[in-house]
Amino acid sequence: PVGALDMAGNAWEWTGDHFHGYFYAESPPYNPTGPVSGDERVLRGGSWISYPFMLRAAYRGHHTPETRHNYSGFRCARDHR
């Protein structure tokens, strides 16, 4: 209904969030944006090479920003407000 199609399983998508393995255990309950710093960034959605349990927006992968693969990319998005 909102045009959000094929959001998982094509390519891991980079996010702006820094990665911390235990962040959600101590994060705010609404729209946590991740820690303010860190060496790695979060990737979401899984890719064509991922296991099925990774093919969801809630699953977080992580790499350093200079990491490049043929199974990771980014999605252009905008706020609809």
N, C-alpha and C positions, 0 to 999 in steps of 0.2 A: 504493500500500500504506500510506502514512503520511498520506493525506488532503491532500497538497499538490497542488492542482489549479489550473489557469489562472494560473500564476505569471508568465507573460510575455504582453505584447501588449494588455492591457486598459488599464492606466494606469501611467505611471512611478511607482515607489514610492520615497518618501523613505527614506533610511537615516540613522543617527546618525553616520556617518563624514564627516569633513572631506575635501574633495577636494584632491589634489595630483597633477598630471599625470604625474609620474614616480615616484610612491610605490612601486609594485610592483617597480620595479627595485632598490630598496634596502630593502624590507620583510622582516619575518620570513617564513619559508616556510609556517608554519601559522597559519591564522586571523588574518591581518593586520587590524587594526581601523582603520587609517587614521592620518593624522597627528593630533597632539594639538590642533591649531588650524588655522584657515583661514577664508577669507571665504565659501567655497562648501561645500555639502553634496552628497553623492553620491545620485543616483537610479539605480534599476536596473529592468530588466525590459522597457523599451520600452512603447509605447502603441499605440493604434489608428491613430495618425498617423505612427508610426515606419517606417523602412525595415526590411526583413526581417532584415538582419544585426544590428540592434539588439535583436531579440526574444529575448534570453537573459539570464539572471541575471548572467552575467559581464560584460556590457557596462555601462560606467559613464557615465551622463550627470551633469551637475552644474549647479547654480544656487545663487544666494544664497537663504538661508532665507525671505526675504520674497517670493520669486517665486511667483506663482500662475498656473495654467493649468487648462483643462478636461480636460487629459490627464495630470495628475499627482495623486497621492494618497498614501495610506499603507496598510499592511497591519498589522493587529493580530496579534501573535505572542506566544507564551509558550514558555518552556523546558519540556521534557517530563521533566526530572529530578525 
